[in-house]
């Protein structure tokens, strides 16, 4: 997955969801999180995933995988 052109501006929820679905490893998710941090208007990825889950824009399974990768991926790094 490439996120190079994704985050010049704040991405829409749909764009972010597509990018999240494309992340297949904790490393890819960490790179996406770092790219989001470069966008001044973006909230932290963890908060964004939680909001998407509460608003039922992502499945519980996807959110669980992403949040787990964010949590355990940081612990391994």
Buried (B, 14 or more C-beta within 10 A) or exposed (E): BEBEEBBEEEBEEEEBBEBBEEBEEBEBBBBBBEBBEEBEEBEEBEEBBBEBBEEEBBEEEBBEBBBEBBEEBEEEE
